[in-house]
Amino acid sequence: VSLMERATTAPPASSSPEDDDGRALLRTSGMATSASGLELDSMAGPRRVKPLVVVALVIVQLSFAVSGVLCGSAMHDSRVDPVVFAFLRDTLGAVVLLTFAAYTSPNGLVMPRVADVPALMGVGILGIYFGQLFLLLALKHVSVVNASVLSALQPACTMLLGHLLGVELLHLENLGGEMRAVGLLFAVAGGLAIVVGQWSSGTHTPLDNVIGNTYLFFFCLGGACFPLLQKHLLISTDMSATAVAGWGTTFGAATIGLTVPVSRAELDYWRLPGSALVALAYVVLITSAFNYGALAWCNSQSSPVFVSAFYPLQLVFTSALAMTFLGESFGWREAIGALGVCAGLSLVTASRMSAFATASTLREALPARWRKLPEPEGEGASQATPKPPGAA
């Protein structure tokens, strides 16, 4: 993490008003974008990160893991309905996020325009309906470890989907693109290893595994679309990232609300047990409020590359908590798969470093003092033919 932070260089000085306007569009999300599509830190160069930032990022990933374990425990209770739980979570979460955006954004709470409604509907349906409700439905059939693996693969799915749709190409002609491709393969292979290990454990029936992982497939697909739609909204509107998440959650809660009368209109499903109420309060107050605020603060104190480098910790924390408190199994297949997922996500994160993203080979990405060739040794050293300056 320290090496990646040092290798992230400041963006070049803008040479035209057009460049300034282009970069200003994404400053609400803490990033700037160069003409080549490379994400650059909007701060004025790298600096030493405060220890409190590292502590905060670790706590954020731990809180995400606790959220997964609490929701998994709640979904194991037959009295808890995923549709009702998701509706309450998103309704209360939208209130928290919009309130947070109103008090923290420089422009206050920005109302969406009519032209933003289709994209917000996409965020609500894909990012919230599929990206949250289907995760809760999957937890009724598979383990928390299984679900956390596919949840950790969402950045890789976003990268692949962005390449297929032409939104953000992998650029395989340079070293950064090759690292992203290899990281994607590592992450997917590691995820498959963990899923196979969970199937082999016999904890759930084959039918449950098929149903649960089908839900998780659509969960990953919907969650992968969320950053792409969010990026579009951040570029085209004056809304902050928190406001976009809040309005998207509002549309998602409305979509789930249309499902509630059809599926769970009985009053008994709205009487949540104590464990579900604790999980609901946690995901609304901690996952929605604290984590969003902490990530925004950490991003302002460091860089997007530094923040995203901590994401693999969530899988480690979730697996440890699920084994400790839920008694879930974690064998050698899962351990190898977890290493593959973490290695893949780390390669994807490292590929965003400016030194790697613009180089065609590893030699070009290394500092100049590391690229010096060793002096020739032995008898033939003095007889070596000198080469003209600039020769390879």
Secondary structure, 3 states (H helix, E strand, C coil): CHHHHHHCCCCCCCCCHHHHHHHHCCHHHCEEECCCCCEEECCCCCCCCCHHHHHHHHHHHHHHHHHHHHHHHHHCCCCCCHHHHHHHHHHHHHHHHHHHHHHHCCCCCCCCCHHHHHHHHHHHHHHHHHHHHHHHHHCCCCCHHHHHHHHHCHHHHHHHHHHHCCCCCCCCCCHHHHHHHHHHHHHHHHHHHHHHHHHHHCCCCHHHHHHHHHHHHHHHHHHHHHHHHHHHHHHHCCCCHHHHHHHHHHHHHHHHHHHHHHHCCCHHHHCCCHHHHHHHHHHHHHHHHHHHHHHHHHHHHCCHHHHHCCCHHHHHHHHHHHHHHCCCCCCHHHHHHHHHHHHHHHHHHHCCCHHHHCCCCHHHHCCHHHCCCCCCCCHHHCCCCCCCCCCC
